[in-house]
Amino acid sequence: MSEYDDIREAVSMPDLCQRYGLEIDRSGYIRCPFHNEKTPSLKVYPGTKGYYCFGCGVGGDVIDFAQKYFNLSSRFDAVKKLNADFGLHVIRDKPNYRENLAAGKATFERRMREAKKQKERERAEKEYWDLFDDWQRLRDIVKRRAPKTPDDDVDPVFLHALTLLAYVENELEYAEMKRWKVNYGRE
């Protein structure tokens, strides 16, 4: 079934008249909106049968009526109007150039933000693991070069490694907080 058939099945002429404020009398007639008249001459048929005006000779289905009533350029425009007015979701307008452009721009910006965030994560991970390796190396040097007894001479490499170890531990703690924030913190 096409959108046209779906609309004709979903919207009856009496429903259309009621929606657009056209009063149907007891015998099923309304005053024709397409020509001047004093007495109703447009017959509204129930269900999917449509309408016919005995005064001016126009007739058709709900789509024809909407096209003529709203002075629309095509039947498809009438289908879109009825779809929107009755909330049928039978068709969905295709996005126009501007909407496509805006959607593309939003997608591009989102991908750029994601790529930037991923680079930040990679940088934070690399920084953390580099500092962790330095910390382990310095810790091993401190263990190996530490004086065995209080009377042993203090190795200058031990003192230098001990000084650097305190600095690297501080940096490692900072890198760990940064890593957590990049991976789990809010923007």
C-alpha positions as CSV (number, residue, x, y, z in Angstrom):
1,M,0.0,0.0,0.0
2,S,1.2,3.5,-0.8
3,E,1.0,6.6,1.5
4,Y,-2.0,7.6,-0.6
5,D,-3.9,4.4,0.2
6,D,-2.9,4.6,3.9
7,I,-4.2,8.2,4.1
8,R,-7.5,7.3,2.3
9,E,-8.0,4.4,4.7
10,A,-7.2,6.4,7.8
11,V,-9.1,9.6,7.1
12,S,-12.7,9.7,6.2
13,M,-14.5,12.7,4.6
14,P,-16.6,13.2,7.7
15,D,-13.4,13.2,9.9
16,L,-11.8,15.7,7.5
17,C,-14.8,18.0,7.6
18,Q,-15.0,17.9,11.4
19,R,-11.2,18.5,11.7
20,Y,-11.4,21.6,9.4
21,G,-14.6,23.0,10.9
22,L,-17.0,22.2,8.0
23,E,-20.5,21.4,9.3
24,I,-22.2,18.4,7.8
25,D,-26.0,18.6,7.8
26,R,-28.3,15.5,8.6
27,S,-28.4,14.5,5.0
28,G,-24.6,14.5,4.6
29,Y,-24.2,17.8,2.8
30,I,-21.9,20.8,3.4
31,R,-21.7,24.2,1.8
32,C,-19.1,23.8,-1.0
33,P,-15.9,25.8,-0.1
34,F,-15.0,25.8,-3.8
35,H,-17.8,28.1,-5.1
36,N,-20.3,30.6,-3.6
37,E,-23.6,29.1,-2.6
38,K,-26.4,29.6,-0.2
39,T,-27.5,26.1,0.3
40,P,-25.3,23.0,0.8
41,S,-24.6,21.1,-2.4
42,L,-21.4,19.2,-1.6
43,K,-22.2,15.6,-0.6
44,V,-19.9,14.0,1.9
45,Y,-19.9,10.2,1.6
46,P,-19.1,8.1,4.6
47,G,-15.9,6.0,4.9
48,T,-13.4,6.2,2.0
49,K,-15.9,7.2,-0.7
50,G,-15.0,10.9,-0.8
51,Y,-17.1,13.8,-1.9
52,Y,-19.0,15.3,-4.8
53,C,-20.4,18.8,-5.3
54,F,-23.6,18.9,-7.4
55,G,-23.2,22.7,-7.8
56,C,-19.7,23.0,-9.3
57,G,-19.0,19.3,-10.2
58,V,-15.8,18.8,-8.2
59,G,-15.3,15.5,-6.5
60,G,-12.8,13.1,-5.3
61,D,-11.2,11.6,-2.2
62,V,-9.9,13.2,1.0
63,I,-6.5,13.9,-0.7
64,D,-8.2,15.7,-3.6
65,F,-10.3,17.7,-1.2
66,A,-7.3,18.7,1.0
67,Q,-5.3,19.7,-2.1
68,K,-8.1,21.9,-3.5
69,Y,-9.2,23.2,0.0
70,F,-5.6,24.3,1.0
71,N,-4.6,25.3,-2.6
72,L,-1.7,22.9,-2.6
73,S,0.4,22.3,-5.7
74,S,0.4,18.5,-5.6
75,R,-1.4,15.5,-4.2
76,F,1.8,14.6,-2.3
77,D,1.6,18.0,-0.5
78,A,-2.0,17.1,0.4
79,V,-0.9,13.7,1.7
80,K,1.9,15.4,3.8
81,K,-0.7,17.9,5.2
82,L,-3.2,15.2,6.1
83,N,-0.4,13.1,7.6
84,A,0.7,16.0,9.8
85,D,-2.8,17.3,10.7
86,F,-4.1,13.9,11.7
87,G,-0.8,12.7,13.3
88,L,-0.8,9.5,11.2
89,H,3.0,9.0,10.8
90,V,2.2,7.4,7.5
91,I,5.0,9.3,5.8
92,R,8.0,11.1,7.1
93,D,9.3,14.2,5.3
94,K,12.8,13.7,4.0
95,P,15.2,16.2,5.5
96,N,16.0,19.1,3.3
97,Y,19.5,20.3,2.4
98,R,19.8,22.5,5.5
99,E,18.7,19.8,7.8
100,N,21.1,17.3,6.2
101,L,23.9,19.9,6.5
102,A,23.1,20.6,10.2
103,A,23.0,16.9,10.9
104,G,26.3,16.3,9.1
105,K,27.9,19.2,11.0
106,A,26.6,17.9,14.3
107,T,27.9,14.4,13.5
108,F,31.3,15.8,12.5
109,E,31.5,17.9,15.7
110,R,30.6,14.9,17.8
111,R,33.2,12.7,16.1
112,M,35.8,15.4,16.6
113,R,35.0,15.6,20.3
114,E,35.1,11.8,20.6
115,A,38.5,11.8,18.8
116,K,39.8,14.5,21.1
117,K,38.6,12.7,24.1
118,Q,40.2,9.5,22.9
119,K,43.6,11.3,22.4
120,E,43.3,12.7,25.9
121,R,42.7,9.1,27.2
122,E,45.6,7.7,25.3
123,R,47.9,10.6,26.4
124,A,46.8,10.1,30.1
125,E,47.4,6.3,29.9
126,K,50.8,6.7,28.3
127,E,51.8,9.4,30.9
128,Y,50.6,7.2,33.7
129,W,52.4,4.0,32.5
130,D,55.6,5.9,31.7
131,L,55.7,7.3,35.2
132,F,54.8,3.9,36.7
133,D,57.8,2.4,34.9
134,D,60.1,5.2,36.1
135,W,58.7,4.6,39.7
136,Q,59.5,0.9,39.5
137,R,63.0,1.5,38.2
138,L,63.8,4.0,40.8
139,R,62.4,1.8,43.6
140,D,64.6,-1.0,42.4
141,I,67.6,1.3,42.4
142,V,66.8,2.4,45.9
143,K,66.5,-1.2,47.1
144,R,69.7,-2.3,45.4
145,R,71.8,0.7,46.3
146,A,70.6,1.2,49.9
147,P,73.3,0.9,52.6
148,K,73.1,-2.5,54.2
149,T,74.3,-1.3,57.6
150,P,74.3,2.1,59.3
151,D,78.1,2.2,58.9
152,D,78.1,1.8,55.1
153,D,78.9,4.7,52.9
154,V,75.9,6.3,51.2
155,D,76.0,5.8,47.5
156,P,75.3,9.0,45.6
157,V,73.2,7.1,43.0
158,F,71.0,5.9,46.0
159,L,70.5,9.5,47.2
160,H,69.7,10.8,43.7
161,A,67.2,7.9,43.1
162,L,65.6,8.5,46.5
163,T,65.1,12.1,45.7
164,L,63.7,11.4,42.3
165,L,61.5,8.6,43.8
166,A,59.6,11.1,46.0
167,Y,59.1,13.4,43.0
168,V,58.0,10.5,40.7
169,E,55.5,9.2,43.3
170,N,53.9,12.7,43.5
171,E,53.7,12.9,39.7
172,L,52.4,9.3,39.5
173,E,49.6,10.2,41.9
174,Y,48.7,13.3,39.8
175,A,48.8,11.2,36.6
176,E,46.5,8.6,38.2
177,M,43.9,11.3,39.2
178,K,44.2,12.8,35.6
179,R,43.7,9.3,34.1
180,W,40.6,8.7,36.3
181,K,39.2,12.1,35.4
182,V,39.7,11.5,31.6
183,N,38.2,8.1,31.7
184,Y,35.4,8.5,34.3
185,G,35.0,12.1,35.2
186,R,32.4,14.5,33.8
187,E,33.1,17.0,31.1
